[in-house]
């Protein structure tokens, strides 16, 4: 226990420091799993909470950080990672703060799914790349790992040969999405597979920059699995 009155988001540095963390879903005493949601560029924490409503169920608490000016980083995800600093690191710290908020109600990372749409999906992926371990899941919808250099596609070092320890990763995207490049999708898949994740890549024909019912069903099934263990 600690007498420190600060909340997890108070420890976020950089551009997103001091932004709110929206909570929804199951209250702390009834929570058995957590879902962290990262909104897209130009959107809000409340918007992404509303967007993902189809996956909610009893026992799942929802945590959604808000980006400053509703953007996690200013340049394209295809720019070198350093070109999006300090925003990108500040974004990753927001996800870490949400994860700490889940820990405070006794939900460990293994029972926490980290998800995002569009730019938020890139932030979620970058957090896991920098902080490898076993998570309840990573769901990247219409987004990939950010960066352009070889080092931008390397999972941070850990003590084991499979740092993600079988973490389930859902990578869903529309084949007609003008914001995604096939080679970046393939490289994101390869990066997480090489780090020991179990990747479920789902490409949707005649689909643009949007979330599908099939993706919602997959996330709901992932959460159901966490609640049953």
N, C-alpha and C positions, 0 to 999 in steps of 0.2 A: 504494500500500500504506500501511497505518497500523499503529502500535503500540498503538492504543486497544483494550483487551481487551473493551470492552463490545459486546454484541450488539444488533441493531436494536430489540428490544423494550425494551431498557434506556432508550431515548430517548422512550418513550411517557409522556406526562404525564397527570395527572388520575386518575380512579378506576381505570382499567385499567392503570396503570403497574405494572410488575413481574410482570404475568401471563405465563404461558408461551406459547410458539409451538410447536405440535405439528407435526412433520414426518413424512411418509409417502411412499410411492411410490418413484420412481426416486432412487437416490443421486446426490449432486452430480455425480460424474464421468460419469454416464450420462444426466443430465437435458438435454433439449432444449426443454422447455416447462414452464410452471408453472401450477398451479391453486391459487388462494387461496380458502379456504372460511370463511364466517362462519356460526356456528351460530345457532339460534333462541333465543328467550327461554326460560329454564329448562332449556336443553340444554347440551352441552359441546363442546369442540373434538374430543374423541375420538368423540362421538356423530355429529357432522357428517362426520367422516372416514369413519366406518362407513356413514353414509347414502349417500354419494356413491360408494361402491365400484363400482357398475355402470359408471361412466365411466372408471375407471382403465385405463391402458395403458402399455406400455413407453415410457420416455423422458419421462414426466410426473412431476415432483416435486410433492408436495402440502404446502401450508402452511396451518395452521389456528390462528389466535390464539384465546385463551380470554378471555372477558369476566369481569370481577369479579362474583361472586355469580351468574354465569350469566345476566346481563342486560346488554345494551348500553346501554340508557337506561331510565329509570323510568316515563315517561308514555307515552301513546299516540303512535303515529306521526302522528296527525292533529293533535296539539298544535303550537302554534308552536315552531319549531326552538329558540328561546331557552329554552323551558321544559324542554328535555331537555339543557341544558348544565349542567356541563361534560362529561357522560357522552358526548354525541354526538361532540364533538371528540376526546375520548380514544379513542373507537371508531374514528374515521377514522384516527387516528394508528396504531392497531393494524394496519389494512390497509396503511398506508404502510410500517410496519415489516416486514410480510410481503413487500411488494414489494421492499424493500431487501434482504431475505434472498435473494430470487430473483436480484437483481442481483449479489449477492456470488458466486453460482455461475454468473455470465455469462448469465443469462436476462433479456433486456430486457422492458420492459412490453409491447412488441408481440407477445411470445410468452407472455404471462401472461393467463390468464382469471381474473377476479374474480367469485366466485359466493357466493350466500347463500340461506338459506331463512328465510321469515317475518321476524322482526326483523333477522336477519342479512342478508336481502336488502335491507332498508331501509338498513342500514349500507353495504353494497357500493355501492348506488346513490348514496348521499350522498358516498362517497369519490370516485366518478367525477365527480359534479356539481362538487365542489370542486377537483378536480385533472384538468381535461380535457386529453386528449392521445389518441393512438392506443394502444389496448390490444388484446390478443389477443381479448378479449371481456368482456362483462358479462352475468351470468346472474342475474336476479332472480326467484326462485321464491316465489310467494305473498307478495310484498311490493312496496312502491312507494317513491318518494321520500318522506322524512318532511317535515313542516312544514305550515303553514296559511296563511302570508302570501305575498304575491306574490313577495317577495324569496327565499322558500324554494324557489321553482321556477325560479330563474335559474341557468344554468350559469356558473361563474366566468369572468371575462374572460380571453381569450388573444389571441395576436397574429393569429389567422386568423378568417375568417368561419365556418369549420366546425371548431370546436375538437376535436371527437372524431374527426375525420378518417376517417369511415367505420367506426368501431369497431362490430362486431356486438353487438347487445344482444338478449338473449332475455328476454322478460317473460311468464312462464307463471303461470296461476292457475286455480283452480276457480270456476266460475260460482256454486256454492253455498257459497263460502267466506264465513263470517260476519264475517271480520276485514278484508275488502277492500271498498272502496266504488268502484263503477264510474267515478265522476267522477275519483277519484284515480288510477286506472289510466290513464284517458284523458289526464290531465294529465301523468303521468310519461312516457307514450309521446310526447306532443307536445314535452315539454322536451328529450328526447334526440334526437328527429328534428330539431328546430330547431337543435340543436348539431352536426348533421352525422353522427349515428350511423345505422346501418342497423338498424332495430328489427324484430324478429320477435315479434309479440304472439300468444300462444296461449292461448285460453280453452277450458276443458274442461267439458263439460256433465256433470251428475250427479257433480261432484267438489267436495270441500270443501277444507279446509286441509291439503293433502298434496302430495307430489311424484309425478308420473306417469312411467311408463316412457318415454313420448314425450319428456318433458323430458330424461330421462337420455340418450336416443338423440341428441337435438339437441346436448347438451353434448359427448358423445363424438365426434360428427361435427366439432364446432368444434375440439376438441383434435387430432383426426386431421389436419385442415387445417393447423394450426400445425406439426405434426410433419413434414408433407410439404413445407414451404417452407424 
